[in-house]
């Protein structure tokens, strides 16, 4: 049995495309789809009326994705746990590629793939969101072992959750980064294959995009206070941050520019407006990062 788990909140605009793509996979083995949802829109109605084959759990209160995924794992019975989000569409061979790679690599704990922009190709704000969040997971990145893959396109062997527990909801939207750090600390590996592809729908208004970038920046510095990752020194030392922190936006812009130039140059030339939107987003990210540096550290919970 294979289990596919997705969290959801107010997904009425995307949930049908997500579930249709999962139900139309080129995969002949038995699998289950588990949706853990806290929507207040029409998502529950859509799922219950059109997708009775989906295992559905509805939370009474708005719930973060980590908690929803933990509930999905609890409800699942698969030997492999595949994660995708309710604003993503898996390509037809997504499941087959994931499962085949797991069976070819029995000692690898986690396997995932790349992200493709699923929005209108003329939407510069959506392209900016794509660039900001998935620079390290472009289709042009070569396959191999990596430190991290987001939970909208990753899979784990079930024993990983028996060993490590679940996602820590206090660290949304980087609870998956924290989880994968401890997975690697335990001596396990994560394999990236760019042929495993999902199309992600991004925020398409400046207000939503900039607010999300600020939120990511703040939790990023909070995670770095806890984990010894690149940039941890700046997040932990206020004096060092005040001295060197102002250079962070320019470092982020430079790294992203070269990632685009080497892996996805068409974005730079076909969507120049996206780079302007992304640049604004970087400074909102920096505002959030600074806020996290000067905020009390989050309490860690490894067992949730």
C-alpha positions as a printed Julia matrix, in Angstrom:
304×3 Matrix{Float64}:
   0.0    0.0     0.0
   1.15   3.52   -0.84
  -0.22   6.52    1.09
  -0.51  10.02   -0.38
  -1.12  12.75    2.21
  -2.04  16.37    1.64
  -2.97  19.16    4.05
  -5.54  21.77    3.05
  -6.91  25.12    4.1
  -9.45  27.03    1.97
  -8.47  25.17   -1.2
 -11.72  25.34   -3.16
  -9.95  26.88   -6.16
  -7.33  24.14   -6.52
  -8.43  20.98   -4.69
 -10.25  19.41   -7.65
  -7.23  19.72   -9.94
  -4.97  18.32   -7.2
  -7.17  15.27   -6.53
  -7.89  14.65  -10.22
  -4.15  14.54  -10.92
  -3.63  12.06   -8.08
  -6.49   9.83   -9.24
  -5.18   9.81  -12.82
  -1.68   8.56  -12.02
   0.01   6.01  -14.28
   0.37   3.65  -11.35
  -1.22   0.22  -11.11
  -0.64  -0.67   -7.47
  -3.07   0.06   -4.66
  -2.79   3.48   -3.06
  -4.79   5.68   -0.72
  -5.27   9.44   -0.73
  -5.64  11.13    2.66
  -6.78  14.76    2.88
  -6.5   16.53    6.24
  -8.38  19.79    5.95
  -9.42  22.77    8.06
 -11.13  24.8     5.33
 -13.93  27.28    5.89
 -14.77  27.58    2.19
 -16.37  25.01   -0.16
 -13.48  22.52    0.03
 -15.32  20.04    2.32
 -18.39  20.12    0.07
 -16.3   19.53   -3.07
 -14.39  16.62   -1.53
 -17.38  14.87    0.02
 -19.57  15.15   -3.07
 -17.03  14.45   -5.81
 -14.28  12.36   -4.17
 -15.84   9.76   -1.85
 -12.8    7.51   -2.38
 -10.55   9.99   -0.56
  -9.96   9.46    3.16
 -11.04  12.82    4.58
 -10.45  14.37    7.99
 -11.8   17.81    8.86
 -10.38  19.82   11.76
 -12.74  22.03   13.73
 -10.16  24.85   13.85
  -7.7   26.27   11.33
  -4.71  23.95   11.38
  -1.12  24.37   10.21
   0.2   21.99    7.5
   2.58  20.17    9.86
  -0.24  19.18   12.21
  -2.38  18.15    9.24
   0.39  15.99    7.81
   0.96  14.37   11.2
  -2.73  13.45   11.32
  -2.48  12.03    7.8
   0.45   9.82    8.79
  -1.56   8.63   11.78
  -4.47   7.7     9.47
  -2.27   6.05    6.82
  -1.38   2.41    6.29
   1.23   2.69    3.53
   4.79   1.41    3.51
   5.69   4.63    1.71
   4.31   8.07    2.62
   4.08  10.57   -0.28
   3.39  14.25    0.41
   1.93  16.87   -1.89
   0.01  20.11   -1.22
  -3.54  21.06   -2.11
  -2.31  23.78   -4.48
  -0.15  21.39   -6.53
  -0.79  19.08   -9.47
   1.38  15.97   -9.79
   2.49  14.91  -13.24
   1.05  11.51  -14.38
   4.23   9.56  -13.57
   4.82  11.27  -10.21
   3.82   8.34   -8.03
   5.42   5.67  -10.22
   8.77   7.47  -10.2
   8.69   8.02   -6.43
   7.87   4.38   -5.67
  10.35   2.95   -8.19
  13.21   5.03   -6.78
  12.38   3.98   -3.22
  12.52   0.33   -4.2
  15.76   0.82   -6.1
  17.23   2.59   -3.04
  16.01   0.69    0.04
  18.53   2.47    2.28
  17.41   5.99    1.3
  14.95   7.53    3.76
  13.4   10.26    1.59
  12.98  10.91   -2.13
  11.52  13.97   -3.84
  11.63  16.15   -6.9
  11.4   19.55   -8.52
   8.74  22.24   -8.67
   7.27  23.82  -11.79
   5.35  27.1   -11.79
   1.66  26.23  -12.22
   0.28  29.77  -12.61
  -0.59  31.81  -15.66
   2.73  32.3   -17.51
   2.07  36.07  -17.67
   1.66  36.44  -13.88
   4.83  38.2   -12.72
   3.93  38.06   -9.02
   3.43  34.3    -9.21
   6.78  33.94  -10.97
   8.35  36.01   -8.19
   6.86  33.66   -5.59
   8.17  30.68   -7.53
  11.67  32.16   -7.74
  11.67  33.09   -4.06
  10.57  29.73   -2.7
  11.92  27.17   -5.15
  15.3   28.46   -6.3
  16.91  25.23   -5.09
  14.33  22.98   -6.75
  14.21  24.2   -10.35
  13.82  21.52  -13.06
  17.36  22.34  -14.22
  18.98  21.24  -10.98
  20.89  17.95  -11.38
  19.75  14.93   -9.42
  21.58  13.59   -6.39
  21.62  13.68   -2.63
  20.49  16.95   -1.03
  19.93  18.45    2.4
  16.27  19.3     1.94
  13.19  19.02   -0.3
   9.89  20.75    0.62
   6.91  18.66    1.66
   4.88  19.55   -1.41
   6.99  17.04   -3.39
   8.7   14.52   -1.12
   8.17  10.97    0.13
   9.45   9.01    3.11
   9.66   5.39    4.12
   7.21   4.84    6.94
   9.87   3.91    9.49
  11.15   7.5     9.33
   8.1    8.67   11.31
   8.41   5.79   13.76
  11.98   6.9    14.42
  11.72  10.7    14.31
   8.08  11.42   15.13
   6.23  14.03   13.1
   6.53  17.65   12.0
   6.89  20.39   14.62
   3.97  22.8    13.99
   5.66  25.68   15.83
   8.02  26.18   12.87
   5.53  26.69   10.01
   6.29  27.37    7.18
   9.69  25.7     7.67
   8.67  22.72    9.75
   9.82  20.47    6.89
  13.3   22.07    6.91
  13.61  21.28   10.61
  12.32  17.72   10.13
  14.75  17.02    7.3
  17.66  18.43    9.32
  17.04  15.93   12.1
  16.58  13.17    9.53
  20.08  13.88    8.2
  21.47  14.25   11.71
  20.26  10.7    12.34
  22.44   9.54    9.43
  19.73   9.23    6.75
  19.77  10.57    3.2
  17.43  12.53    0.91
  17.53  11.89   -2.85
  16.49  14.53   -5.38
  15.29  13.56   -8.88
  14.25  16.44  -11.18
  12.06  14.05  -13.21
   9.64  13.84  -10.24
   7.61  16.99  -10.94
   4.69  18.86   -9.45
   3.13  22.11  -10.67
   2.63  24.56   -7.81
   0.05  27.38   -7.78
   1.56  30.5    -6.19
   0.15  33.63   -4.58
  -0.68  36.08   -7.34
  -1.29  39.35   -5.49
   1.43  41.59   -4.08
  -0.24  41.68   -0.68
  -0.3   37.9    -0.32
   3.16  37.42   -1.82
   4.87  40.07    0.31
   3.13  38.97    3.5
   4.25  35.39    2.9
   7.84  36.47    2.22
   7.92  38.38    5.49
   6.53  35.35    7.33
   9.15  33.07    5.73
  11.93  35.49    6.67
  10.89  35.59   10.31
  10.59  31.83   10.73
  13.85  31.4     8.8
  15.8   33.33   11.42
  13.93  31.48   14.19
  14.94  28.13   12.7
  18.55  29.31   12.37
  18.61  30.13   16.07
  17.96  26.45   16.67
  19.76  24.63   13.86
  23.43  25.01   12.84
  22.69  25.85    9.2
  24.2   28.52    6.95
  23.43  31.94    8.41
  22.93  30.71   11.98
  25.6   33.07   13.29
  23.7   36.12   12.07
  20.41  34.9    13.51
  21.92  34.17   16.93
  24.1   37.26   17.39
  22.25  40.59   17.32
  25.44  42.61   17.14
  26.77  40.6    14.19
  23.4   40.92   12.5
  23.39  44.7    12.88
  26.85  44.79   11.31
  26.4   42.3     8.44
  22.64  41.8     8.18
  22.08  44.7     5.74
  24.09  42.75    3.14
  21.71  39.76    3.29
  19.23  40.99    0.64
  22.06  41.5    -1.84
  23.49  38.05   -1.11
  20.06  36.51   -1.69
  19.57  38.47   -4.92
  23.0   37.45   -6.23
  22.58  33.76   -5.42
  19.15  33.69   -6.98
  20.32  35.48  -10.12
  23.06  32.91  -10.73
  20.69  30.01  -10.0
  18.33  31.36  -12.64
  21.14  32.04  -15.08
  22.48  28.49  -14.84
  19.28  26.48  -14.36
  16.31  28.47  -15.68
  17.52  31.47  -17.75
  14.26  31.81  -19.67
  12.63  33.35  -16.57
  15.08  36.24  -16.63
  14.5   36.99  -20.31
  10.81  36.17  -20.72
   9.55  37.53  -17.38
  11.65  40.57  -16.43
   8.79  41.95  -14.32
   9.07  38.91  -12.05
  12.6   39.95  -11.09
  11.36  43.35   -9.97
   8.61  41.74   -7.89
  11.09  39.25   -6.47
  13.47  42.07   -5.49
  10.7   43.79   -3.51
   9.9   40.42   -1.91
  13.51  39.99   -0.81
  13.34  43.17    1.26
  10.09  41.98    2.88
  11.84  38.68    3.61
  14.68  40.66    5.2
  12.2   42.63    7.31
  10.8   39.34    8.61
  14.29  37.91    9.17
  15.23  40.95   11.24
  12.03  40.61   13.26
  12.9   37.0    14.02
  16.43  37.91   15.11
  15.07  40.32   17.73
  12.23  38.01   18.86
  12.45  35.37   21.58
  13.4   31.93   20.2
  10.64  29.45   19.48
  10.29  26.45   21.77
  11.33  23.24   20.08
   9.12  20.18   20.12
  10.73  17.17   18.48
   7.94  14.77   19.23
   4.91  16.39   17.56
